[in-house]
Structures are given as structure tokens and as C-alpha cells.
Amino acid sequence: MLLIMVFLAFLDAVRDLTSIYHNGIMKDPRDFLKHKTNSELRTMLKGVKRISNLKKEELVEMVISYS
């Protein structure tokens, strides 16, 4: 009985560890930021000068570098 409970706890822990990978902890933050609009990215960079003429990729890189 004890062995079965230990085995079930082990399976639950393995399932939790594999779900972490699929739920987003290991995801690239660039993918998340690429779905934001340019104005949302600019508001994240409030106080930074010379961002009005940057492209989306440049804004994403700048948000990552400032965080």
C-alpha cells in the first residue's frame, strides 16, 4: 500500500514537471512581446528617449534589454 502511494506521488510530481514546460515557464519572452502592439511596447518603455521611430523588432529587443 505504501509503495503504491509513493509511486502515485512520483507520477504526480513528474506530471507537474512536464506541465511546467508546456504552460509557459520555458517560453521565449520575445514570442510574448511580439503579440503586443507597438503602442503597448512604447508604454512599457516610458521614459526612454528616441523610441518613436523604432520598428517592432527593435522595440521588443529594447524591452528585453531594459527588463
WOUR-V583603 format. One record per pair of residues at least 12 apart in sequence whose ideal C-beta (glycine too) atoms are under 10 Angstrom apart, sorted by the first residue. I is the first residue (numbers start at 0). GAP is how many residues later the second one is. Records with the same first field share a line. If there is no record, write none. Layout:
I: GAP ; GAP
//
This chain:
27: 36
28: 31 ; 34 ; 35 ; 38
29: 27 ; 30 ; 31 ; 33 ; 34
30: 29
31: 28
32: 23 ; 24 ; 26 ; 27 ; 28 ; 30 ; 31 ; 34
33: 22 ; 23 ; 25 ; 26
35: 20 ; 23 ; 24 ; 27
36: 19 ; 22
37: 13 ; 14 ; 16 ; 17 ; 18 ; 21 ; 22
38: 20
39: 19 ; 23
40: 13 ; 15 ; 17 ; 18 ; 19 ; 21 ; 22
41: 12 ; 17 ; 20 ; 21
43: 15 ; 16 ; 18 ; 19 ; 22 ; 23
44: 14 ; 17 ; 18 ; 21
46: 19
47: 14 ; 15 ; 18
49: 12
50: 12
//
